[in-house]
Amino acid sequence: MSHFFFSVLNFRDKMVTGDVKLIGSWASVFVMRTRIALNLKSISYEFLQETYGTKSELLLKSNPVHKKMPVLIHADKPVCESNIIVQYIDEAWSSYGPSILPSQPYDRAIARFWAAYVDDKLDANHILLDETKTPSLFKWAERFCNDPDVKPLMPETAKLAEFARKLFPKPQA
């Protein structure tokens, strides 16, 4: 990325700072998806950390139908559901950074298919990718997680495991 382009992004970031908030939890894969999209577009935002087991008044007000995170708030307007938020980010900031979704309708449909596939394979916030069943998707996920805009958002395995142990304690025998 050229220095000029980076400078333009920083200037634009300052224009949207304060207008963009994200309600979520660091451990949620759905929230991670949204944070990654914001990073890919170089959009500054305020992260409003929710605590699992409780729902803030802002979350309930912003997502009265599903009452769950993530919720992106842009110019005081809430956008809910991670896949919808990613599409919104891509369209609302189309001149920022690379396009998240492909421009061709067929390629966009394929990207949406894989996003839905991953959502269907979520189990207690863990993506079940089997290298033997979906080798291409598994390899793509490894490359994606090592991308410089993605890697800083990926939680450490030990931290995530500790969080899961607290959230889902083993029953006493």
N, C-alpha and C positions, 0 to 999 in steps of 0.2 A: 504494500500500500504506500502510495507516495506521501511525502510529508505534507504537501498542500491538501490532499484529500483528507488526511488525518486532522489537519488544522480546521478544515471546514466542518468536519464531524464534531470536533470539540466546540466550535462556535454554535452549531445547531443544538448540541446537547444542552448548552446553557439556556437556550430558548425554551426547552421543554422541562427543565428541572423545576420541580415543584408542581407541575401539571400531571405528573405520572406517579402513581402509587401502586404497589402490588401487595395484596393481602395474602399471606401464605405461611408455610412452615418450611424451614430449611430441608427437612427430611422427605418431603412429599415429592414424588417423581413428577406429579402434575405441575407443581409449583416450579420444579427445576426446569421443566420444558419451557415454561413461560419466561423464566429468568434467562435461559439460554437464548431465546428469541430476542429479548431485550438487549443482551450482550452482543449478539450477532449484528444487530442494527445500531449498536453504540448509543443506546438511549439511556440517559440518566433517569433513575427512578428512586423513590423512597420505598424501602422494603419494610412492611408492617408485619412483624413476626406474630403469628398466632400460636397459642399454646394448645397442644392436642388435649382433647377432653373438654375444652371450653370454646365458646364461640363469642367473639366480641360483638358489641352492639353494631359496629361498623360493618362487620361481615354479614350479620343478619339483615341489616338495612340494605346492603349492597347486593346480596344474593338471597332475596326472600323466598325464591322458589325452591332451590336445592339446599340452601344454607351451608354451602361448603366452599372450600378454597380450591384453586386460586380465584381471586377477583382482581382484575386490572381496573384501576380508576384513572381515567384520562379526562382532564378538564371537568372533573366532578361527575363524569358519566361512567357507571360500572359496566364492565364486560366480563362475562362469566364463562367457565368451562375452558380448559387449557387449549384444546384444538381450535376453538373459536377465537380465543385470545391470540394465538399464534397467527392466525389468518388476519385478524384485526391489525396486529403489529406490522405485519408485512404490507398491508394496504395503507394504513395510516402514515407510515414512515417509509413509503416506497422509494424516496430519494436518499434514504439513509442506508449506507452499507449495502451488502449484497441482498438480493431477493432471497427470501427463505424458501418459498415454494417455487417450483418451476413455472415458466411462463406459458408453456404449451398445455392445453387442456388435458390431453391424455397423461402427460407426465405429472400434472397436478393431481389427477385422479389416482394415479399409482402412489404418489406420496401420501395422499389422504387414506388410501387403502392400508398402507403400512402403519400409519399412525393409529388407525382403528385396530389393526391387528395387535400392535403393542398394547393398546388399552385393554383389549380383550384378554391378554395374557398376564395382566397384572394380578398379583396375589399378595395381599397385605403389603403393598408398596414395593414389591420385588418383581422385576421383570424376569420372566422365565424364558430365557433364550437358550436353546439347545443347539450347540454347534453342529451336532450330527443331523438334526432335523432342518435347521435353517442356517447353513454355513455362510451364505452371502450376507444375511442379516447380521449374524454374529460378528463377522469381520468388519462390516460397516459400523456396527456399534462400537467396536474397539477403536477404529479410526476416529469416529465422531467424538468419543470421550477424551481423546488426546488432542483435539483441536484447541488452539490457544484461547478461543472465546468460550469454550465449554469446560475445559479442565479445571479452572479455578472454582467452578460451581459444583463439581462432583465431590460429594462428601467422602471423607476417609472411611474405609471399610470398617475399621474398629469403632469409630464414632457412631456410624450407622448401626452396627451390631449392638452396641451398648444402648442406643436409643430403642431399638426393637426389643431388647430384653426388658427394658423398663415399661414399654408400651404393652408387650405381650408376655407377661411373666409366666413361667412354667407352673402348672398347678402342683401343689404339694401332695405327695403320695400318702 
